[in-house]
Amino acid sequence: MSGSSDAPGGLHASASPARDDGAVSVLTGSRRRTATGRAAATPPTGVPGAGPRRGGRGRTSPFFVSALDGSPAWVTGALAALQGALLSLLVVVLPSVAAYVATSADPANEGVEWFRSVVVGTSLWAAGHGVPPVVAGSAVTLVPLGVTLLALFTAWASARRSGVPERAALVAGTATYAAVTAVLSACVGGPVAGVRGLLGGAAVAGAGLGLGLLARPDAPTWRELTRRARDRVPVVVGAGLEAATVAAATTVLAASVVTLGWVLAGRTTIVAIADGLGVDLLGGAVLALAELAFAPVLVVWAVAWLAGPGFVVGEGTHFAPDAMTGGTLPAVPLLGALPGADLTGGPALLAPVLVVAAGAVAGWSVHRSLRARTGLRAWSSSLACVVTAAGAGLVVACLVLAASGAVGPGRMATVGASAPAVAGAVAGWVLLGALVVAVPADPRVRAAVRAGVAALVGRVVPRRRAPRASTRPTAGSAPGSP
């Protein structure tokens, strides 16, 4: 053994290992990589732009330390997806089971097994992934967007907590989540429902898990991840697409505020309908959770109302700012918030101004994206505004399609709004607001206008003629002399 001969107590210093992967975490038992380890010097692979982060994104927190650390990326992705799916499923199924337990002594429920409540809750969960349940022989194609948002949130939270920002984790997680959704949907609805569950689960998992992985502190930013794609897309188109998300989000936010106003205005009707149902405390809680599942649908209907075309809740009804045609509606407290005759005409005709304001916000986003760019033309801002309007209309069309369908047989087979009509109206109002803000603020447009005005003035107003030289002889000069 080698070491210092004057070591106290006869102890000799042993040579440190040539490589050390780091210390073992006391919290998780997993091996934590240190700055001297190979993992600290090697950036994550599989995600473009991934690497050591600076600032706040580079700091670690005990929240992001899990028992999955050190596992392969695909394992962490699959387990995170499984966790997210089970969390959202339990949130939906447990109230259904609780309602069965509370009403099991009712003679009307004699012969109903407890597993039936699990099937009902699972069907509602699958409906949030685009799998329509069948109730009394009729398919309910209206998607409970609240369940969809819940599934997105649990997938996001699970990936942010336990995921690894690598492509393998995202692919494995999406496949696992889609498989779970397909199996559960097939169990409650058959093979066709399983196929729809596979597609819907892949869409929900891809969005939720992807956003969750990007929220990790060691993940690349969205701009870093999309840098290659943005480099291939024209600057004008990229600016328009970014502004389209701003316009769509602002429109939905305005619709949320309008929906809150509807609820406050119709609170008396909502309470009266709830009292008429005669439910107890537990039944009221379950009813409230069920209505929360469809509350985002009412927000999308408010988007259609703001845009002008409006929406229907059953054949023969129509709710719009300029007209309202009511009818017999189911005894559902949430429907008590629908706008009545007092919210039709007058100031309600100015509702599309909110969509124009959303377009104005998007127009300012276009201006900020293009003002420092070089090599653009005067019409570049206008083209970006057209892309913004088209993108916002496409997003709204997808939302309206999800918030429209059937909730029963007969006249209730028509619920929601016309996606093409609402998308076209939103695109038109957004385009108006974006042009009003982006075009006058563009210095290239102002320069082109000044040049055009100067050229027009030069054509209309004749130039002042130069004075002709005099041919009269001056004093003292002889006629005919030069």
C-alpha positions in Angstrom: 0.0 0.0 0.0 1.2 3.5 -0.8 0.6 6.5 1.2 2.3 9.1 3.4 4.6 7.7 6.0 3.7 10.4 8.6 -0.1 9.7 8.5 -1.4 9.8 12.1 -2.4 6.6 13.7 -0.7 4.6 11.1 -3.5 5.2 8.6 -2.6 5.4 5.0 -4.5 7.4 2.4 -5.8 5.1 -0.3 -6.0 6.2 -3.9 -9.4 7.6 -5.0 -11.2 5.6 -7.7 -10.5 6.6 -11.2 -14.2 7.1 -11.9 -17.1 7.9 -9.6 -20.7 8.1 -10.8 -21.8 10.1 -7.8 -23.2 9.6 -4.4 -26.2 7.5 -3.5 -29.3 9.5 -2.7 -30.5 9.1 0.8 -34.1 10.0 -0.2 -34.5 7.5 -3.1 -31.7 5.1 -2.8 -30.7 5.8 -6.4 -27.3 6.9 -7.5 -27.2 10.7 -7.9 -24.9 11.9 -10.7 -22.4 14.5 -9.7 -20.4 17.0 -11.6 -17.5 14.5 -11.9 -19.7 11.8 -13.3 -20.1 11.0 -16.9 -23.8 11.9 -16.9 -23.0 15.4 -15.7 -20.7 16.0 -18.7 -23.0 14.4 -21.2 -26.1 16.2 -22.3 -29.4 14.3 -22.6 -29.9 12.7 -25.9 -32.9 12.3 -28.0 -34.2 15.8 -27.6 -32.8 18.6 -29.9 -31.2 21.3 -27.9 -31.1 19.3 -24.6 -28.1 20.0 -22.4 -27.0 21.7 -19.3 -29.4 24.5 -18.5 -28.6 27.9 -17.1 -30.4 30.0 -14.7 -33.6 28.8 -13.1 -34.0 25.9 -15.6 -30.7 24.4 -14.4 -31.6 24.3 -10.7 -32.8 21.0 -9.2 -35.4 20.7 -6.6 -36.4 17.8 -4.3 -39.8 17.8 -6.0 -38.1 16.5 -9.1 -36.3 13.6 -7.3 -38.2 10.4 -7.6 -37.7 6.7 -7.2 -37.5 6.4 -11.0 -34.2 8.2 -11.2 -31.6 6.0 -12.8 -34.1 3.9 -14.7 -34.1 3.8 -18.5 -35.9 6.6 -20.2 -38.6 4.4 -21.7 -39.3 2.9 -18.3 -39.8 6.3 -16.7 -42.0 7.4 -19.5 -44.2 4.3 -19.4 -44.6 4.4 -15.6 -45.3 8.2 -15.6 -48.0 7.6 -18.2 -49.5 4.7 -16.2 -49.5 6.9 -13.1 -51.3 9.7 -14.9 -53.9 7.5 -16.5 -54.7 5.8 -13.2 -54.9 9.1 -11.3 -57.5 10.6 -13.7 -59.4 7.4 -13.8 -59.7 7.2 -10.0 -60.9 10.8 -9.8 -63.8 9.9 -12.1 -64.6 6.4 -10.9 -64.5 7.0 -7.1 -67.4 9.4 -7.0 -69.5 6.9 -9.0 -68.7 4.2 -6.5 -69.4 6.5 -3.6 -72.8 7.3 -5.1 -73.6 3.6 -5.4 -72.6 2.9 -1.8 -74.8 5.7 -0.6 -77.8 4.5 -2.6 -77.3 0.8 -2.3 -80.1 0.5 0.3 -82.6 2.1 -2.0 -85.1 -0.6 -3.3 -84.9 0.9 -6.7 -81.2 -0.2 -6.9 -82.0 -3.8 -6.0 -80.1 -6.1 -8.3 -77.6 -3.5 -9.4 -74.1 -4.7 -8.7 -71.4 -2.4 -7.4 -69.3 -3.1 -10.5 -71.9 -1.3 -12.6 -70.8 2.0 -10.9 -67.2 1.3 -12.0 -68.4 0.7 -15.6 -70.3 4.0 -15.5 -67.3 5.9 -14.2 -64.9 4.3 -16.7 -67.3 5.1 -19.5 -67.3 8.8 -18.5 -63.5 8.7 -18.3 -63.3 7.1 -21.8 -65.7 9.7 -23.1 -63.2 12.3 -22.2 -60.8 10.6 -24.6 -63.3 10.7 -27.5 -65.1 7.4 -26.9 -68.9 8.0 -26.9 -70.8 6.0 -24.3 -74.1 4.4 -25.1 -77.0 5.5 -22.8 -80.4 3.9 -23.2 -79.5 2.8 -26.7 -78.3 6.3 -27.9 -74.7 7.3 -28.3 -73.6 10.4 -26.3 -71.1 12.0 -28.7 -70.7 15.2 -26.7 -67.2 15.1 -25.2 -66.9 16.0 -21.5 -64.0 18.4 -22.0 -63.6 18.7 -18.2 -62.5 15.0 -18.1 -60.2 15.7 -21.0 -58.6 18.6 -19.2 -58.2 16.4 -16.1 -56.5 13.7 -18.1 -54.1 16.3 -19.6 -53.3 17.7 -16.2 -52.5 14.3 -14.6 -50.4 13.3 -17.5 -48.6 16.6 -17.4 -48.0 16.4 -13.6 -46.8 12.8 -13.8 -44.3 13.5 -16.6 -43.1 16.7 -14.9 -42.6 14.8 -11.6 -41.0 11.5 -12.8 -40.3 11.8 -16.5 -37.0 12.1 -18.4 -36.9 14.7 -21.2 -36.0 12.2 -23.9 -37.7 11.0 -27.0 -37.8 7.4 -25.8 -39.7 8.5 -22.7 -42.3 10.4 -24.7 -42.8 7.5 -27.2 -43.1 4.8 -24.5 -45.3 7.0 -22.3 -47.7 7.8 -25.2 -47.9 4.1 -26.2 -48.5 3.0 -22.7 -51.3 5.6 -22.1 -52.9 4.8 -25.4 -52.8 1.0 -24.6 -54.5 1.6 -21.2 -57.2 3.8 -22.8 -57.8 1.3 -25.5 -58.1 -1.7 -23.1 -60.5 0.1 -20.8 -62.6 1.5 -23.6 -62.9 -1.9 -25.2 -64.0 -3.4 -21.9 -66.9 -1.0 -21.5 -67.7 -0.4 -25.2 -66.4 -3.1 -27.4 -63.7 -3.3 -30.1 -64.8 -0.2 -32.0 -64.6 1.8 -28.7 -61.1 0.3 -28.2 -59.9 1.7 -31.5 -61.3 5.2 -30.7 -59.7 4.9 -27.2 -56.4 4.1 -28.8 -56.5 7.2 -30.9 -57.9 9.5 -28.2 -55.5 8.2 -25.6 -52.5 8.8 -27.9 -53.7 12.4 -28.5 -54.1 13.2 -24.8 -50.9 11.5 -23.8 -48.9 13.1 -26.5 -50.0 16.6 -25.5 -50.0 16.0 -21.7 -46.8 14.0 -21.4 -45.0 16.2 -23.9 -45.8 19.4 -22.1 -44.9 17.8 -18.8 -41.5 16.7 -20.1 -40.8 20.2 -21.4 -41.6 21.5 -17.9 -38.7 19.6 -16.4 -35.8 21.8 -15.2 -33.4 19.7 -17.4 -35.5 19.9 -20.5 -34.9 22.3 -23.5 -37.2 25.2 -23.9 -39.9 25.2 -26.6 -37.9 27.6 -28.8 -34.9 25.4 -28.6 -36.9 22.3 -29.4 -38.6 23.9 -32.4 -35.6 25.8 -33.7 -35.1 23.5 -36.7 -38.7 23.6 -37.7 -38.9 27.4 -37.3 -35.8 27.8 -39.5 -37.5 25.9 -42.3 -40.8 27.9 -42.0 -40.9 31.4 -43.5 -40.6 34.1 -40.9 -44.0 35.5 -41.7 -45.7 32.1 -41.3 -44.0 31.4 -38.0 -45.0 34.8 -36.6 -48.6 34.2 -37.7 -48.8 30.8 -36.1 -47.4 32.1 -32.8 -50.0 34.9 -32.9 -52.7 32.4 -33.7 -52.2 30.7 -30.4 -52.4 34.1 -28.7 -55.6 34.9 -30.5 -57.2 31.5 -29.7 -56.2 31.6 -26.0 -57.4 35.2 -25.6 -60.8 34.3 -27.2 -61.2 31.4 -24.9 -60.3 33.6 -21.9 -62.9 36.1 -22.9 -65.5 33.3 -23.3 -64.6 32.1 -19.8 -65.4 35.5 -18.4 -68.7 35.6 -20.3 -69.6 32.1 -19.1 -68.9 33.3 -15.5 -71.3 36.2 -16.1 -73.9 33.7 -17.4 -73.6 31.6 -14.3 -74.0 34.7 -12.0 -77.0 35.9 -14.0 -78.7 32.6 -13.9 -77.8 31.5 -10.4 -81.5 31.6 -9.3 -82.5 29.3 -12.1 -79.6 26.9 -11.4 -80.5 26.7 -7.7 -84.2 26.1 -8.5 -83.4 23.2 -10.9 -81.0 21.7 -8.3 -83.7 21.9 -5.6 -86.2 20.4 -7.9 -84.0 17.3 -8.3 -84.3 16.6 -4.6 -80.8 15.1 -4.3 -79.0 14.7 -0.9 -75.6 15.9 0.0 -73.6 13.1 -1.6 -75.9 13.1 -4.7 -75.4 16.9 -5.0 -71.6 16.5 -4.8 -71.7 13.8 -7.5 -74.0 16.0 -9.6 -71.6 18.9 -9.2 -68.6 16.8 -10.3 -70.6 15.6 -13.3 -71.4 19.2 -14.3 -67.8 20.2 -13.9 -67.0 17.6 -16.5 -69.1 19.5 -19.0 -68.4 23.1 -17.8 -65.7 23.6 -20.5 -68.3 22.7 -23.1 -70.3 25.7 -22.0 -67.2 27.9 -22.5 -66.8 26.7 -26.1 -70.5 27.5 -26.6 -69.7 31.0 -25.3 -67.0 31.3 -28.0 -69.7 30.5 -30.6 -72.0 33.1 -29.0 -69.3 35.8 -29.0 -68.4 35.1 -32.6 -72.0 35.6 -33.7 -73.3 32.3 -35.1 -74.4 31.1 -31.6 -75.3 27.5 -30.6 -78.2 25.2 -30.1 -79.2 22.9 -27.2 -81.7 20.6 -28.9 -83.4 20.9 -32.2 -85.5 24.1 -32.5 -83.4 26.2 -30.1 -80.9 28.9 -30.9 -78.8 31.1 -28.6 -77.0 34.0 -30.2 -76.4 37.7 -29.4 -79.0 38.9 -31.9 -81.7 36.3 -31.3 -82.8 33.6 -28.8 -85.2 30.7 -29.4 -85.8 28.7 -26.3 -87.4 25.3 -25.8 -87.9 22.5 -23.4 -84.5 21.5 -21.9 -83.5 18.7 -19.6 -83.5 19.4 -15.9 -79.8 19.9 -15.6 -78.6 22.8 -13.3 -75.8 23.7 -15.7 -78.3 24.6 -18.5 -79.8 27.2 -16.2 -76.8 29.4 -17.0 -77.7 29.6 -20.7 -78.3 33.2 -21.9 -81.9 34.3 -21.8 -83.9 36.9 -23.6 -82.5 39.6 -21.4 -79.0 38.9 -22.8 -80.2 39.2 -26.4 -80.0 42.4 -28.5 -78.9 45.8 -27.3 -75.4 45.7 -25.8 -75.1 42.0 -26.6 -74.8 42.9 -30.2 -71.3 44.2 -29.4 -70.1 40.8 -28.2 -67.9 40.2 -31.3 -65.9 43.2 -30.2 -64.2 40.9 -27.7 -63.1 38.6 -30.5 -61.8 41.7 -32.4 -59.9 42.6 -29.2 -58.3 39.2 -29.2 -57.3 39.7 -32.7 -55.7 43.1 -31.7 -53.6 41.3 -29.1 -52.5 38.8 -31.7 -51.7 41.7 -34.0 -49.4 43.2 -31.5 -47.7 39.8 -31.2 -47.2 39.9 -35.0 -45.7 43.3 -34.8 -43.3 42.3 -32.0 -42.2 39.3 -34.0 -41.5 41.1 -37.3 -40.4 44.6 -36.2 -36.7 43.6 -35.9 -36.7 41.3 -39.0 -34.9 42.4 -42.2 -35.7 41.7 -45.8 -39.4 41.8 -45.4 -41.9 43.7 -47.6 -44.7 46.1 -46.7 -47.3 43.3 -47.1 -45.5 40.9 -44.8 -47.5 42.0 -41.7 -50.8 41.6 -43.6 -49.8 38.1 -44.7 -48.9 37.2 -41.1 -52.3 38.5 -39.9 -54.0 36.2 -42.5 -52.0 33.2 -41.1 -53.0 34.3 -37.6 -56.7 34.4 -38.5 -56.6 31.0 -40.3 -54.8 29.4 -37.3 -57.1 30.8 -34.7 -60.1 29.7 -36.8 -58.7 26.2 -37.1 -58.2 25.9 -33.3 -61.7 27.1 -32.6 -63.1 24.7 -35.2 -61.5 21.8 -33.3 -62.9 23.0 -30.0 -66.4 23.4 -31.5 -66.3 19.9 -33.0 -65.4 18.5 -29.6 -68.2 20.5 -27.9 -70.9 19.5 -30.3 -72.7 16.2 -30.8 -75.6 14.3 -29.3 -76.7 13.8 -25.7 -79.7 11.7 -26.3 -82.3 10.6 -28.9 -84.8 12.9 -30.7 -84.3 16.6 -30.5 -81.4 16.3 -28.1 -79.4 14.6 -30.9 -78.4 18.2 -32.0 -76.3 20.0 -29.5 -73.5 22.5 -30.0 -72.6 24.8 -32.8 -71.6 24.7 -36.5 -67.8 24.4 -36.6 -67.4 26.0 -40.1 -69.6 28.9 -39.3 -67.9 29.7 -35.9 -64.4 29.2 -37.3 -65.1 31.5 -40.2 -66.6 34.2 -37.9 -63.7 34.0 -35.5 -61.2 34.1 -38.3 -62.9 37.2 -39.7 -63.0 39.1 -36.4 -59.4 38.1 -35.5 -58.2 39.3 -38.9 -59.9 42.6 -38.5 -58.3 43.2 -35.1 -54.9 42.0 -36.1 -54.8 44.2 -39.2 -55.9 47.3 -37.2 -52.9 46.9 -34.9 -50.2 45.2 -36.9 -50.4 47.1 -40.2 -50.2 50.7 -38.9 -47.5 49.8 -36.4 -45.2 48.4 -39.2 -42.5 50.9 -40.2 -42.3 49.2 -43.6 -46.0 49.9 -44.2 -45.6 53.5 -43.1 -42.6 54.0 -45.4 -44.5 52.5 -48.3 -47.5 54.7 -47.6 -45.4 57.8 -47.5 -43.7 56.9 -50.7 -47.1 56.2 -52.4 -48.5 59.5 -51.2 -45.5 61.4 -52.4 -45.7 59.8 -55.8 -49.5 60.5 -56.0 -49.0 64.1 -55.1 -46.2 64.4 -57.7 -48.6 63.2 -60.4 -51.6 65.3 -59.3 -49.9 68.6 -58.5 -47.9 69.9 -61.5 -44.4 71.0 -60.9 -43.8 74.8 -61.0 -42.3 75.7 -64.3 -38.9 77.4 -64.3 -38.9 81.0 -65.6 -37.8 81.5 -69.2 -34.8 83.6 -70.1 -35.7 87.2 -71.3 -35.0 87.9 -75.1 -35.3 91.7 -74.7 -32.1 93.7 -75.3 -30.7 95.3 -72.3 -29.8 99.0 -72.0 -26.6 99.9 -73.8 -26.5 96.9 -76.0 -26.9 97.3 -79.8 -29.6 95.5 -81.6 -28.3 92.2 -83.0 -25.3 92.2 -80.8 -24.6 89.1 -78.8 
